[in-house]
Amino acid sequence: SRAGLVSLAAALLLGAPLGVSGQDPGAPAPGDEPVSGLVAFDQHLEALSRQVAPSVVQVISSGYAAGGGALLARARSYGSGAIVDADGWIVTNAHVIEGARTVHVELLRLREPGETGSILRPRSRRLPARVVGADLETDLAVLKVEASNLPALPLGDSDELRQGQLVLAFGSPLGLENSASLGIVSTVARQLTPDSPMIYVQTDASIKPGNSGGPLVDVRGRMMGLNTLIVSQSGGNEGIGFAAPSNIVRAVVSQIRELGRVRRGVIGVRAQTITPKLGDGLGLGVRSGVVLSDIAPGGPAAEAGLRPGDVVLSLDGKPMENARQLDVNVYQHALGDTVALEIVRNGVRQPYTVTVVERPRD
C-alpha cells in the first residue's frame, strides 16, 4: 500500500534496521518491539496532526437554493478553513461561501495530553463569521470571527516545495470534520488552462468535497497550500488534487485584510505564450516566448507605443518564457510603477517603458 511504502521509505531514510526477511541477526524478530525508524516516523505524524488540527476549522454556509416548483428552499454546505491570525482571521475558498446568507465556523478543541474522556472528541465551538472579501481569480476568501488567542497556522514558502515531498491535507471531507490524509507533492506548479495566471500545487493526498479551504501542510507543520479542487471522473478522490500555493494565499489574504479586495496591476495588454505552430504561422521569427496578442485602446501600453504582434523578450531585465510569467511579474508592481520591456518588432529590438495601472474590477 502507499502508506506501507511511505513507512518503508521513512525507515530507510532514518537509517532504521529492517526487522523482516534478510534482517540483521541483532535486529528484533517479528512480533517484538517495532522497528525504531517507523515508530519515530509514526510518532512525528501523530504529533504533527495534534499540532495542526486546532488551526483547521469547518466552514458552514447557509443560504437558499431552488426547491420544488418556484419555491426557494434552505440550503447548507460544508467546507474547511485555516486560521492564519490569532485574532480570528481565517482563509478559505471563495466557492465555499458563494451565495451564503450566513457563515459559521466550528473551532476544534482537542483534549490536552493526560486529559481523560470519551474516545469521541469534545464538542467544538461554533462562531458566526463575517466575509471580509473574496477573490474569484484565485478562489480565495477571508473570514473574520470575534475571538482571540486562536491557534494560527504558519504560512510556509511554497517556492520551497519540491516534487515528492510528503504533505498532509486537513479538512472536513464530505462534512466529516477533523480529517487528515497523507500524500506527496505530485508537481509544484500546475496550470489547469493555458496562459492562466493561477497555478496550483498538485498532490495525491486524498482530497474530497468538503476539504476545500483546508490547509496542505508539510512535515514541519507549515501551510504550503490551500486545498481547492480535484480532477475526477467519479466525483471522488482519484489522487489528483490541487491546492493554491501559500505564497499566493499570503498575498491575497494581506490585500483583502488591508483593502477588502485584491488590486492587480496591468499595463493594458493581452499576452499569449508562443508555441512552435503559433510562431511559424504568424511569422514571428521565434518558436517560444511571449507575444502581445491585443493592446487595450487608450491603455498604458498603447500610449507607450506597443502594438499587437510585438514579441516580449524581457520585463525589467528578466527573460519572459510564457504569458503567465509576464502577467504575474506585472501584478507584483505597485500601481503607478513603471516596467521596462524589451520587444522585437520586424526583427528589430526596441526598449519601452510602461506605467502600471489598476486592473478594472471584475
ZIRA-V464205 format. One line per field, one symbol per residue. ss: DSSP state (H for helix, E for strand, L for the rest). A space follows every 50 residues. Layout:
ss->???
This chain:
ss->LHHHHHHHHHHHHLLLLLLLLLLLLLLLLLLLLLLHHHHHHHHHHHHHHH HHHLLEEEEEEEEEEELLLLLEEEEEEEEEEEEEELLLEEEEEHHHLLLL LEEEEEELLLLLLLLLLLLLLLLLEEEEEEEEEEELLLLEEEEELLLLLL LLLLELLHHHLLLLLEEEEEELHHHLLLEEEEEEEEEEEELLLLLLLLLE EEELLLLLLLLLLLEEEELLLLEEEEEEEELLLLLLLLLLEEEEEHHHHH HHHHHHHHHLLLLLEELLEEEEEELHHHHHHLLLLLLLEEEEEEELLLLH HHHHLLLLLLEEEEELLEELLLHHHHHHHHHLLLLLLEEEEEEEELLEEE EEEEELEELLLL
